[in-house]
């Protein structure tokens, strides 16, 4: 048991030594627009010249969109859903760990529908135990952002994607949307880290507000000790 616990602790901290240059150039291309297009169902196609007619409190034209992530779907009867979720994240998810937001850039969606933001993260401490995982930096495409359109600033607010450059977040993301496995799309749980403590946005979260990183990592380790990865 001691050897197994030691191995898990080593795997949980392997990625902390990765060194990645900050402020990497961030570009948006047609591929980004194609990837984000499915995020907007037909009933919510937000054409910029027709939909964004309202105003935010500061006077900027636009609206607010919020999608609260649902709890994970777990198989069968689960005694401890949080522990089972953490086990799944560590064993199966492509990204699970602490990341720093390095850069961001908002853009208009395909056919001038919707506003999105491309976020570039550096993974500074991976909690994944997948031995083949080599993700060090990755991009996340989310709905929301601020763009200039026909000479006017338009904003689509999204409280679940309120990321700030230079801050740290606990990222939990399953499958990438590109062949290089470095571009993710959607709205993951917003788990901000401040002074070594996790502060989740409203909605379901695997960690209660005020959970320390030390305690969170211990919870992940406990879930892996209960049941190893298949």
C-alpha positions, 0 to 999 in steps of 0.5 A: 500500500505504501508503494502504491500511495507513493506512486500516486503522489508522484503521478499527481505532481509530474507535470509541475516541472513543465516549463512553457513560454508565457504570452504565446501568440494567440490566433483565431482561424476558420477551424476555431469558427467551425469547431464552435458552430455546434455550440449554438442550436438552431433555436439560439442562433445569435445573429450579431446584427439582430440579436444583440440589441440590449445593453449591459449596465455599463452601456455596452451593447449585448446580452448575457448567456449562462450555462451551468454545467451538469453533474457528471453521469456516473454508472450504477448505484454510487455511494459517494458521487464526488469520490467517483467523479474524482476517480473518473477525472484522474483516470480518464479525463484528458485534462485534470489539474491546475492551469494558468490562463496565459492569453485570450482572444474573442472572435465572432462565430461562423456566419456572424452568429455568436461571440466566442473566446479562445483561451490559452492555458498552461498546465502547471500541476497535473492531477491526471494519472494517465501515463501517456498524458503529455498535455502541457498547454491547451486551448479552450473555446467558450461561448461569450466575449467582447468584439468590435462589430461594425464600429461598435463594441458588442459583448456576450457575457458568460459568468461561467467563463469569467477567466482572468489572465494570470490567474489559476484554475482547476481545469476538468475537461474530457475530450479534445476537438482536434487531432493534436488533442489540445483544443477543447470546446464548451463550458467546464466547471469554473474553479478559480484558485486564490491563495491555495483555495478553490472557489467554484462558480454557482452550480455543481462542483466536486469541491465545496467553496473554500476547499484547499488545494492540499485537501483537494489533492488528498481527496483525489488520492483517496479516490484512487486508493479506493479503486485503481484505474482500469 
